[in-house]
């Protein structure tokens, strides 16, 4: 048996988002993992308070939030084994239970720019967090979690693009019963 997870790449246009974009030269600079096609159960490392980019950590994201609803996005599906899916769920449960221990790894972002490998306990940036989850679940990634960018995930074996455009437009579509080819929209 297998299950589907969703990888959500976003670009919000915020000051921090644009600063990261200048360095990475990539269209998308944030990544989240979701366990449902409606993106109701979506997690990452990001802002704990929508209006303050300096206070960050483990968050359950709301695709309807002011910050995300107008974001440009690319949404990918990845089929994983039941065991991998359960391991991802267990890891998320751990992060939810101890969410106050975790902080956003701002220092790690600077280390990426200078190719410095720095391990910080209880601190992640978004793509480092997703890479950590994948490694813990036995999902193969070919890049070091300390240097991985959100857009690197689009090259993981077996990943499939199912939507590209505004997040609000995606949310209004009924994708559960549609074949992937019919929901892809290139903006």
C-alpha positions in Angstrom: 0.0 0.0 0.0 1.0 3.6 -0.4 -0.1 7.1 0.6 0.3 10.6 -1.0 1.9 13.6 0.7 2.0 17.1 -0.7 5.0 19.3 -1.0 4.0 23.0 -1.2 6.5 25.6 -2.5 5.5 29.2 -2.0 6.6 32.8 -2.6 4.7 35.3 -0.5 6.4 38.6 -1.6 7.3 39.5 2.0 10.5 41.3 2.7 12.1 38.1 4.1 10.8 36.2 1.1 12.3 38.7 -1.4 15.7 38.7 0.5 15.9 34.9 0.3 14.9 35.1 -3.4 17.8 37.5 -4.1 20.2 35.0 -2.8 18.7 31.8 -4.2 17.6 33.3 -7.6 14.6 30.9 -7.4 10.9 31.6 -7.8 9.9 29.8 -4.6 11.7 30.2 -1.3 9.4 28.5 1.3 8.4 24.8 1.6 5.8 23.0 3.6 4.5 19.4 3.9 0.8 18.6 3.8 -1.0 15.4 4.4 -4.2 16.3 2.5 -5.0 17.7 -0.9 -6.9 20.6 0.6 -3.7 21.7 2.6 -5.6 21.8 5.8 -2.9 19.9 7.6 0.3 21.7 6.4 3.5 22.1 8.4 6.8 23.9 8.2 9.2 26.1 10.0 8.2 29.7 9.5 6.6 32.7 11.2 4.8 32.0 14.5 3.0 35.4 14.1 1.9 36.5 10.7 3.0 40.1 11.2 6.5 39.3 12.7 9.0 37.5 10.5 11.6 37.5 13.4 9.7 35.1 15.7 9.7 31.7 14.0 9.6 28.0 14.7 7.6 24.9 14.0 4.1 26.0 12.7 1.0 24.5 11.3 0.3 26.7 8.4 -3.0 28.1 7.3 -3.3 28.3 3.5 -6.1 30.9 4.1 -3.9 33.2 6.1 -3.2 36.7 4.9 0.4 35.8 4.2 -0.3 32.7 2.2 -3.6 33.1 0.5 -2.2 35.3 -2.3 1.1 33.5 -2.5 2.4 32.0 -5.7 2.8 28.3 -5.3 3.8 25.0 -6.8 2.2 21.9 -5.3 3.7 18.5 -5.8 2.4 15.0 -4.9 4.8 12.3 -3.7 3.7 8.7 -3.2 5.3 7.2 -0.1 5.0 3.8 1.5 2.6 3.3 4.5 5.7 2.9 6.8 7.2 6.2 5.5 3.8 7.9 5.9 3.4 6.7 9.5 7.0 7.8 10.3 6.3 11.3 8.9 3.1 11.4 11.0 5.0 10.3 14.1 7.7 13.0 13.5 5.1 15.7 13.1 3.3 14.6 16.3 6.7 15.0 18.1 7.2 18.5 16.7 3.6 19.4 17.6 4.0 18.1 21.2 7.3 20.0 21.7 6.7 23.0 19.4 7.8 25.5 22.1 11.3 24.0 22.1 11.9 24.7 18.4 13.1 27.9 16.8 13.6 29.1 13.3 17.2 28.7 12.2 18.1 32.2 10.9 21.8 31.5 11.5 21.5 28.4 9.3 20.2 30.5 6.4 23.4 32.5 6.5 25.4 29.3 6.8 23.8 28.1 3.6 25.0 31.2 1.7 28.6 30.5 2.9 28.4 26.7 2.6 29.1 26.4 6.4 27.7 23.2 8.0 26.2 24.2 11.3 24.0 21.9 13.4 21.8 23.6 15.9 19.7 21.7 18.3 15.9 22.5 18.1 16.4 24.9 15.2 15.5 24.5 11.5 14.7 26.6 8.5 11.9 25.3 6.3 13.8 23.2 3.7 16.1 21.8 6.4 13.0 20.7 8.3 11.5 18.9 5.4 14.8 17.3 4.6 15.0 16.1 8.2 11.5 14.6 8.0 12.3 12.8 4.7 15.6 11.4 6.1 13.9 10.2 9.3 11.1 8.5 7.2 13.6 6.9 4.8 12.7 9.0 1.8 15.7 9.5 -0.4 17.1 12.9 -1.0 20.5 13.5 -2.6 21.4 16.7 -1.0 22.7 17.7 2.4 19.9 19.0 4.7 22.2 21.9 5.8 22.4 23.3 2.3 19.1 22.2 0.7 16.8 24.9 -0.8 13.0 24.6 -1.2 13.2 24.2 -5.0 15.6 21.3 -4.7 12.6 19.1 -3.7 11.1 19.4 -7.1 13.8 17.0 -8.4 13.2 14.2 -5.9 12.5 10.9 -7.6 8.8 10.2 -8.1 7.6 13.7 -7.3 4.8 15.1 -9.6 3.7 18.7 -10.1 0.0 18.9 -9.7 -0.6 22.7 -9.6 1.3 26.0 -10.2 -0.3 29.4 -9.7 -2.0 31.4 -6.9 -2.7 29.4 -3.7 -6.3 30.8 -3.5 -7.1 29.5 -7.0 -5.8 26.0 -6.0 -8.0 26.0 -2.9 -11.1 26.6 -4.9 -10.6 23.7 -7.1 -12.0 20.2 -6.3 -8.8 18.2 -6.8 -9.7 15.1 -5.0 -11.5 13.4 -7.9 -9.5 14.9 -10.8 -6.6 13.3 -12.5 -3.3 15.1 -12.0 -3.1 16.2 -15.7 -6.4 18.1 -15.4 -5.4 20.2 -12.4 -2.0 21.4 -13.5 -2.2 25.1 -14.3 0.9 26.9 -15.3 0.7 30.6 -14.4 
